[in-house]
Amino acid sequence: MKTFCGRANPTTGALDWVEESEEYDYHQEIARSCYADMLHDHDRNEKYYQGIRAAVSRIKARGERVVVLDIGTGTGLLSMMAVTAGADFCYAVEVFKPMAEAAQCVVKKNNFSDKIKIINKHSSDVTVGPDGDMHEKANLLITELFDTELIGEGALPSYEHAHQNLVQAGCEAVPHRATVYAQLVESELLWNWAQLQPAEVEGARLVPPPAVGCCAGAHSVCDVQLSQVPPSSFTPLSPLCTMFSVDFSKPVSSAFQSHSTRFVARSGGRAQVVLSWWDLEMDPSGTIVCSMAPSWTYPQPAKAPWRDHWMQSVYFLPAERQVAEQEELSLTVCHDDYSLWYSLQPHRSAKTPPSRPCCTCQAHLVWTRPRFGELNDRRRTGSYVAALRSVLSEDSVCLSVSDGSLLPVFAHMLGAKKVWQLLQSKCPCSDSCINIRPEQLTSQDLRGEQISVLMGEPYFSTSLLPWHSLFFWYCRTALAGLLRPTATILPCSASLHAVAVEFQDLWRIRAPCGICEGFDVTPMDEMVQRSLDFRESREAEPHPLWEYPCRALTHPAAVMTFDFTQCVPQEPISSQGSLTGRCHGVALWMEYHLTDDVTVSGGLTQPISEQGDCEWSRHRKQGVYFLRSAWDSLGDGRTGVSYSFTFEPSLGDVKMDFSITGH
């Protein structure tokens, strides 16, 4: 049996549906899962264990048997904790079949099969009764159903159903309670991810169209590692506000709710962004707390727990609002069963819950948050304007090939005779936009003109990995017959760069766990590795490295160069070499050489410091190739990494291979 999977095609810029074996989707899901990250989260595991021990003790003290319902059991870790703490029996529910099978193996390996029953169902399909999945209702409800937004994985409907059908009234719950916190801030850095800002070009002010500038945007959460957003980049306008709590030991509702908190503004400024996170209280007294607060809220930030499966949330207000110091305000959060959104009002006018923000300009539906940040980057804009200024003249006929780009506007403001824009996606556009594939473009579409400047950032919404933007090269090749003999290609070339790195924390998402809190979870490690070996271990992954600190162990190296002044070659391009240094993996990015003097990087934005510290672009994801052997004991003889890169013109992709080298 075959299955169809969507995959970016760098030769066409499209998302192709390709036929894969039925195992492909299964292995993808496991290989890209965050189970390893959760198992390595000692703070989470420890707090759950403490809460479970306390809950079991409270039930035992009442003279009751302890029957556990563990929803979203994953590896079965929390159920094994419960049995070890004295629970009489556990019903462990896991909807994802491969994970349920792994949990069965883990439970068996740890000799708990007689006390833990794995149920491979969604919890809403679980039955109770003599012939049911559960023989009796549980009196201890243990769950791990949360995401960065707390409720985004359907926690509320699952709790609602469990209380109605699967657990006893007055049951104990671990966690016992969740509390959501929020802080209103002014931040140019973060607000740049929400709205297109005015730009200065040749002394003229470029202002977004009213439809874009006044749009409330999309309400969807922006989840980030807020620990990597320095406090110096925002100004708090409110204290940290407690927005609402959910008591999981009592019946839970998934219906729409709103909660408002009144406060006095700490300082004046532009209210733009809400920073939010939540805590889990594992016991009724609130003495066992697992917090998602960013590291800069800790007295010793270096001791803050790191986790990637739960981060922090950034919400953007529908419109920025000027507030005065000591002004009395009301911050309101609304939520349905899966998502949250915020609004701000003067506290006396906060009566009816605000409606959910909705994008009306299309830009927020097409551009990602990092894309907004990229378009608002003044330094980056200056690089493109400088490059265009050096190649444009009053008789220039320009064609831009990039999704939702401002380059055509810049070229027009710099005096080009005519500017066309070739679009691959449906973006807000004008009469100069041509929605057609590059190979279908004719001289008639250009009104008989020949292109003197072919330009691109390049940016394409379908690109997942840095080198997928090489689609620009394929467009340049398809358009060769429409170019003047002396046409300028901007960028004129690109280079793929690599550096061996040691991650501060990101290594955890791919590292085997082995023994977790005293339990052997190697069956889970083996399942993940089998899925990685299916294909993923031979491919790079996209990650925004500005969120994941790492230390460079080598000098960055340009491992491949692509000459856009020439057409895509027929034969593959290959490159071999080595990077000296023990490492967790290799970071990869593209640099675009707009002219001989102007380069824009999608990776490192500053030279690597003497200590190996790296500053990465916040706008684009970099590629990361994790080295499997990095998790082993490398020994003193292993001194570096050899690499081999091959660009396959027929695929538009870069294949790579790395291996540890010794003396």
N, C-alpha and C positions, 0 to 999 in steps of 0.2 A: 504494500500500500504506500502511495506517495502523498505528500502534503505540499501545499503552495505557501511560500514564505516571501514576504516583501524584502527586497534588498536594493540598496542604492546602486545605480549603474553609473559610474563616473564617465563612461563614454557618451552617454545620452543625457545625463543630468536628471534622469527619471527614476522613479521607484518601480522596479520591475518585480513581477511575481514569478518566482522561479520554482521549479519542481525539486523537492528535496525528499530524501528518505523519511519515512514516518518517524524515525528516531531523532531527526534534526531538531525539531521544535522542543522535544523533550530535553535533549542535551543543552540547547540554548538556555532554557529556563533554569536548569540547574547550574550551568557554568556561570551565568550572570547573576545568580542569586546572592543574597547577602547573609546566608546562614553562617558562614565562617566569621563574618564581622560580629554577629550576635554572640556566637560561642566565645569569641575572644573578649567580649565586653564583660570583664570581671565585675565591674561595679553593678551592672544590671543583674548578673547572675547571683552575686552575693546578696543584693537587696531582695531579690525574689526568694532566695533560700531562707533568709531571715524571716520574711513575711510568711512563708509557708510553714516554717517551724512554729511560729507564734500562733497561726490560725489552727493548725492541728492540735496544739496544746490547749487552746480555748475550747475546741469541740470535745476533746477527751475529758477535760475538766467537767464538762456537763454530763459525762457518762454516756456519750453517743459514739456510735461507729463513725468513722470518717470516710465518707464516700466522695471522691473527687471527680469533677468534670473539668477537663483541661481542653479548652477550645483553642485550636491553632497550635497543636503540640510541637510541630516541627520535628526535632530529633527525639522528642520524648523526655528532654532534660528536666522540665518542671515536674512531670509526673514521677520521674525517678527521685527527685528531691522530696516529693510528697510522701512516697512510700518509705523512703529512708527516715523521714521525720515521724513516721508512725501511722500514716494513712492505711486504712484497711483495704481499699480498692480504688483504682483510678480508671476512668473512661477517658481515653485520650483521642480527641477528634482532630483529624487532619484531612483537608479536602484534596490536596495535591497528591496524586497517587504515588509518584516516585518518592516524595518525602515520607508518606505513610509507610512505604516499604522500607525505607531507611530507618525510620523510627522502630519498626518491628525488629529489624536486625540489631539496633542499638539496645533495645529493651532486652532482647534475648541474650546478647553478649554480656550484659550486666546482671543477668539472672533475676529479672523482674517479670518474666512472662506470666507468672501465676497471679500477679497483683495488678498488672496493667493490660488493658484491652485497647488495642489500636482500632479506631473506627474511621475508615476511609470514606467520609461523607462531609458535606457541608453541615454545620451544626443545625441548621434549620430543617434538615432532612432526618435528623436522628430521632429515633422512636424510643419510648419508655414502656416497659411492661414485661410480662413473663416471656414473650416471644420477641421482644424489642431489642434494639442495640444496647440499651441500658435496662437492667432489671429493676432499678429503683432510681428515684431522683437523688441528685447529689446534694450534700450540705456544705460542700466547699467548692467554690467556682474559681478556677485559675485560668487566666487568659493572657495572651500576648497578641493582641489584635490591632496594635497601634502603628501609626505612621508618623511622619514629621508633623502633620497637622492634627494628630491625635485620632481623629475620626474618619480619616480618608480611606481606610480599608474596610469600612462598614462595621466598626466596633459597636455603634449604637443599635442598629437593627439586630446584630448578633446577641448583644446583651438583652435586648428587649424580648427576643424569642426565648432565650435561655431561661429568663425569670418566669415567663409565662408557661413554659413547657418542660424544662429539664432540671430545675433546681427547686429545693424546698424553700418555702417562705422563711425569711429570717436567716438565710444561709450566710456563711462567711465568704468573703471574696478577697483574692489576692491578684492584682492590687485592690485595695479597699476603695481608693478614691483617686481621681485625677483632677488637677487644678490647672487652669490655663491663665497665663500671665501675659501682659502686653505693655509696651512702652511707646508713646508717641514721640517721634524724633523728626528733626530736620536733617536731611542728608542729600547733598548734591550728588554724591557718588551713587546712592541707591535710587534716588528720584530719576536719575538718568536712565535707569532700566525701565521706567514706566512711561515716560512721555518724550516725544521728540522735541529737543530744545532749539532755540534760535542759534544760528551760526554766523560768524563773520567771514566773508569772502571778499577780498580786494576792497576792504573798507565799507562794503555794503552789508546790511543785516538781512540774513536769510531767515524768514519766519515760517514755521509750519502752517499749512492751510488750516483755517478755523475748524474744519471737520475733524482734523487730527488733534490739534491743540486743545480742543474742548471736550474730547472724548473721555468718558469715564474709564475706559480700558476694560480689560478682562478681570474678573474677580479671583481668578485662580491664584493659589498660593505660589510664592517663589521660595523654594526650600534651599537653604545655603548653610555652609559651615560658618555660622555667624562669628565664631571665634577668630576667623581670619579677616573679619571686617573691623579694623581698629577703631576704638572709641573716638579717636581724633577725627574720624571721618563722619561723625554725626553729632548733633547737639540734642540732648534729651530735653523735651518740652514738658513732659509729665513725669511723675514718679512711676515706678513699676506698679502697675495696677493689677489687682486680682479680678479677673473678668468673670469666671464661673467655675464651678466644680461639679463633678459627676460622681455620685456615690454608687459604686458597682455592687454593693451588697443589697441594694434595694431595687425595685423595678425601675427600669430605664426606659425613657421615651425617645424615639427617633424622629418625633415631629419637630416642625420648625420652632425655634426658640430665639429670643433676643435677650441680651443682658447688657445693662449700662452701668458704667462706673463714673462718678463725678470726681473731679480733681481741680486743683488750682495750678495753672501753668507755672512751671519752675522758672521759665525764661521766655522772652519774646522770640518770635521767629516764624518761619513758614512750616506749618504742619503738613507733612507730606507722606510719611511712612510710619507704619506700625511694626515694631519688632515683637515677636511673640515666641513663647516656648511654654512647656508644661512640666509639671512634676507628677510623679506617681507616689502616693502614700501607700505603703504596703500593709499598714495596720491601722485600726480605728483611731489610735492615739496620735498618729502622724509622727511617730519617732523613727520610723524606717522609711527614708525618702530617697527616691531615685530621681535626680533632677536633670533636665535637659538644658539648663542654663548655660550660656556660652562661657568660655574660660575666663573672660575679663570680668565676670561677676564674682570670681573666687578671690579670696585673699592671696592665694598662691596659684596663679593661673596655670603654672606648669603641672600642678597636681590635679587639674580638672580631668575627669574621665573623657576619653575620646570614643566616639561612635559615629558610624556613617549610616546605620539603618534608621536612626532618629537624629535629625539635625534641628535646626531652628527655622522659623517661618518669617518671611517678610511679606507684608501686605501693603498695598499702595492705596491711599485714599482716592476717591473718584476725582477730586480736584484739590490742589494745594490751597491752604487757607492761612492767612496771616493771623497770628494770635499774639496777644499782649501778655507781658509778665503779670502774674497774679489774676489773670482772667479765669473765670469759672467756666469749665467746659464739661461736656459729657462724651465719653468714648463708648460707643455701642458696638457689640459684636453680635452678629446673627449667624445661625447655623441651621442647615437642614440635616439630613441624615449622613452626608458625606463631606461637607465643606463649610468653611467659615468665611465671613467678610466683615469689614469694619467700616465705621463712619464716625464723623466728629460733628458735634453741634454745641452751640451755647447751652448750658445745662437747663435753662428755663424753657427752651424750645424743643427739648427732646421728648416728644410725645409718642409718635407712631414709629414703629421700626422702619428703617430705610429699606428701599428695594435693593435687590442684588444688582451690582454694577454690570453693565453690558456694553461691549464694544460696538460702536456704530460707524466707525471709520474704516474698518477692515484691517488696519495696520496691526492692531493688537492680536488679530487672529492669524496673521501671516508672520510677523516678526517675533522672535523669542525675546525674553528679557535681556540676555547678553547682546542680542542684535541691536536693541535700542541703545544699550551702552556703547556699542561700537560706533553707531552713527553719531552719537553725541560726544565722542572723544575728540576734543579740540586739537590735540597734538596729531592724532591720526589724520584728521581733516586737513591740517596744515601740510602734512606730507603729500597728500594727494593733490592739493591745490598747487603746491610748489612744483610737483612733477608735471601736472597739466600745463601750468604756465610756461614751462620750458619747451613744450612740444607743440602748443597750439598757435595758430595764426588766424588772421581774419578770413581766410578762405578754407579753413579746416572743416571737413565733413566727418563727424564723429559717430561712431556706433558703440554703445555701451552694452556689455554682456555681463550682467550680474543681477541677481534678484533684489528688487526693492532698493536700488542704489541711488545715492545722491550725486554720483559722478556726472550724469547728464546735466543736472542743474548747475554744478560747478563749471562745466565746460561752457554752458550758455553764458554764465556770468563773466567768464573770462574772454568772451568775444568770438567764440566759434561761429562759423557761418551757418551750420546746420547740425543738429544733434538728434540722433535716433537712439531708442532704447529697446533692446531685444529682451523680452521677458520670458522666463521659464515657469513662473508662477503668477497667480492672479494677485497682483498688488495694486494699491491705489496708483492710477496712471493718468497720462494725458494723451493728446492726439499724436504726440511723437513716439508713443509706445507701440511696438509691434509684437503681438502675441502669435509667434510662429516659430517653428523649429529652425535652427540656423541653416540646415541643409536645404530648407525650403525657401529661404529668402532669395529674392531675385532683384535685379537692377530696377525693375518696375516698382517694387516696394519702396525703393530708395529714390524714386522719381528720376532715375537715370544717373544719379550721382555715384561716384566711386568713393570708397571709404579712405580717408587719409589718416584717421586716428581710430584704431580699434582699442577700446579700453575696458578694463574690468577691475574689480577690487582684488581678486575675484571672490564672490560670495554666492552660494547656491543653497537654498533651504533644504535640499535633499542630502547635502554633504554631512556625513557622520564623522569621518576621520579627516585629518588635515589635508591629505593628498587627494581627497575626492574633489576638491576644487580645481584639480587639473582638467575638469570638464571645460574650463576656459580654453585650454589648448586644443581640445577637440572642436570647439566652436571656431577658433581661429583657423583651423585646418579646413573646416567646412565652408568658411567664408573667404577662402584664399582668392577665388575668382572675382570677388567684389572689391578687393583691396587695390589701391593704387600701387604701382611698382615701388614707390618710395614711402609707403605707408608706415606709420609708427605703431608699434604694438606696445601697449602699456597695461600691465608690466611686461618688460622685455624678457624676463626669465624668472624662474623660481628655483629654490633649493630646499631640499629636505635635510633637516638637521637632527642630530642625535646626541644625547649625553647620558652617560651611566649615572644612576642616582640611587641614593639610599633614602627611603621614605621614613618620615617620622612615625606615621601611623597607617598610611594607606596599604602597606604590605599585609595588614591583617585580613583584608578582604579575600586574599588568595592563599593565605598560609594555613596549612592543616592545623587542627586543634589537638588531636590526640586525646589527652585526658582533660576533661572540663569539669571543674569543681569536684573532682574525685570520681567522675564517671567516664568510661571509655567510649568515645564517640568516633572511633576510627572508621566504622562502617560509613559514616557520613563523609569523612575525609576521602574515603575510597570512591564513593559515588560521585563526589564533585570532581575528583581527578579523572575518573573515567569519562565524564562529560567534557572536561577540558581537553583530554586527549582525542576526543572525537573530532574536534577541529579547533576549538577556541584557543588552546594553548599555543597554536601556531599563528595566532593573529593578535594584533594590537587592539587595545580597548580605548575608547574616548573618555577622557577625564579632564575636568577643569582644574588644572594643577595649582592655580592660585588658592584653591580651597584646601590643598593637601601639601603642607610643607615637606620639602625634600632637600637633601644636600647633594650637590653635584660632586661626583668622585673623579670625573674626567673633564677635560676641556671639551666644549661643544664642538662637534665636527659636522661639516657639510658632507653628507654621504651620497647625495645625488643632486644633479643639476638638470633643469629642464629649460631648453632654449625655445621661447615662444616666438622668436622671430622666424623660426623654421616650423614646418608642419610636423605633426606627430610622426615619428619614424615608423617604418614597417617592422623593424627588428627590435627585440627587447633591449633595454638598457640595464646593465649590471654594474654592481659596485661591491667590492669586498674591502675589509679592513678590520681594525681592532680598536677597542676602547679599554684602556688600562684602569683597573680598579674593581674591587669587590662591590657588588651592588645587588639591590632587590630587583631592579629592572632597568629599562631604557626608556627615556622620555623622547618623544618625536614631535617635530613641528615643521611647518612650512614658513619660509620667508620669501616675500615677493619683491623683486627688484624692479621698481617702477621705472627708474632710469638708472644710468650709471652711478648717480649720486644719491638716489633716494630709495630706501628699502623700508618695507613694512613687515614687522614680524608678528606671526601668530603664536609665538612661543615666548622665549626670553625677551623681556623688555629692557633689561639692564645687564651689563656684564656680570658674570658670576663673581661673588666676593671671594676674598682669600680663604674664608672659612667654608666656601662652597654654597653659600646661601643663594637661592634663585628667586627672581621676581618674574612672574608669569603674566601673560595677557589675561585680563578678565573677560575678554570678549569671545574668545574661541577656545574650544576644547583641544587639548593636545592628545597625541596617541601615547599609550603606555604599553610596553611589552614586558610582562612579568616573567622573570626567570624562575622556572620551577626549582632549579638546584639552589636558588638563593635561600630556600628554607632549610636546606641541609647544613650540616657543619662543614663549612667550606674548606677549612684547613689553610695553613700558611702557604701552600703551594699554588693556590688558585689566585691568579693575579690580574685577570682581566676577562674581557668578553670579545670574542671574534664575531663579526657580522657579515651577512651577505644580503644585499638588496637587489631585487629585479623588478623593473617596471615593465609590465606586460601591456603593450599597446592595444591588443585585442580586448583586454579586460578593463583597461583604464585604472588598474590597481597596482599597488606596490606589494610584492611578496617579500617576506623577510625571514631570516633565520639567525638565531644567536646561539652561541655555545660558550661555556666557561672554558678558559684556557689556563694553562699552568706554566711553570718554568720550562 
